[in-house]
Amino acid sequence: MLIFYMSFIDDEKDKSKFEIIYYEYRKRMYDVAYSILNNKEDAEDTVHNTFISIARNMKAIDEPISVKTLSYILKATKNTALNLINKNKREMVISIDNIEDIPDKEFMERLHIQLELNNLINAIMGLDDKYKDVLYLLFVMGMTIN
């Protein structure tokens, strides 16, 4: 897989930095993604997509092993995981085939719940990062405080 990511990088110095980053941080990236997604396959996809993004933006990384790089990589992983959650939520649609099987009252209740959830998500996304992540994971994703 490393060779695939390297194909996005032209500069040999950046390839060397990327290789260090890959071996140094991939486990931590997976742990962050899994802690958000609670799904092995989605966590692996998140790490993969994050590595592609990092490979495309190697100019943003000066030192491969530093607190700044670690922070950049883990934040990129977290954001990629949250983007996957948002993408999956947008794709949840009531099938037209099943719509006739749902009584009108239940359909309206589901629609109201979806609208309220969208309002909650929009309100949370307008907050500072330190509040946004915690509230999103707690109220939208249903994760525990721990």
N, C-alpha and C positions, 0 to 999 in steps of 0.2 A: 504494500500500500504506500509505503514511503516514496517509491519511485513515481507513483501516480502524482502525489503532491508536488514532487520535485519538478514535474513537467510544467508547472505553472510559474517556475522561477527561472530566470535567465542568468543572473549573476552567480558565479561560483561561490563567492563569499556569502551571499544570501542562502545558497543551498546548504552550506556548511552550518550556518546559524539555524536554519530550519531543522536540520537533522538533530542538532542538540536539543532544540525545543521539542521536537517530536518525542524523543526518548525520555526527556526530563519531565514533561507535563501531561502526557496522554492519560496516565492513570488518574491524576487529579481532575482532569477535564471530564473523564467518564464519571467520576464520583459526583462532581457538581451536576452534571446533566441528569444522572440517575436520581439524585436527591430531589430534583425539581419534577422530573417526569414519572418516576416510579415505574419505568418500563425499560427493559434491557435493550430492545431493538431501537426504540426512540432515542435512548441515550447514545447508542452507537452511531445512529444517523446524525445526531447533534454534533458529536465529536468529529465525525467525518466532514460535515459541512463547515464546522469551525476551522478545521485544518485547511480546507480549500480557501476559505476567506483569509486566513493568516498567510498562506502561501502567496496569495494575490497581493497582499499588503506588507510584504517583508520590509519595505523601506521604513515602516513605522517602528521597527524594532532595532534598537541600537545594540544592546547586550543581550544575548540569549538567556543568560542566567542572571536575573536580577529581580528585585521586588517589583519594579515597574513592569517588567515583562510578564511576570506571574500574574499581576493584577490585570493587565491588559488581556491576557489569554483567558483567565477565569471569567472576567466580565463578558468577553466575547462569547464564551461557552454558555454562560447564563442567558445572555440575550438571544442566542440562537435557540436555546431550549424554550424560552418564553415565546419566541416567534412561532415555533412549532406548535405550541399549545394554542396560540391565537389562530393559526392556520387551521388546526383541527377543529376548533370551535366554529369557525366560519363555514366549514364544510359539513357540519351537522345540519341536515335538512330533513324535513318530514317528507317521506316518499309520497308522491302523488297517488300511487297505488293504494297506500294505506290511509289516505286522508278520508275516504268514505267510511272507513271502519271506526273513526273517532267521532264520538258524539259532539255536537256543537259546543256544549258547555265545557267539555274537557279540552277541546281545541282552543277555545277562547282562554281558558286557564293557562294552557301551555304557551300560547302567544303572549299573554300578559307576563308570565314568568320570564320568557325570553327577552322581552322588552326591558323588564326590570334588571335582568342580568346585564344587558347591554349598557343600561344607564350606570350601573355599578362599575362596570369595567371602564367606561369612559371617565367616570369620576376618579377612580383609582389611578388611571394613567395620567391624569393631570397633576398628581402629587409629586413631591420630590422623590428621588430614587430611594432614599433610605426608608421611606414609608411605603412607596409604591410596591416594591418587591414583596415585602412582608404581607401587606394587605391583599395583594393579588393571590399569593399562594394560600393565604388563610381563607378568604371569603369566596374566591372564584374557583380555586382548585380543591378546596375542602381539606387542605393539609392541616396538621395539628401545629400548635405553637412550637413543639419540640422539633 
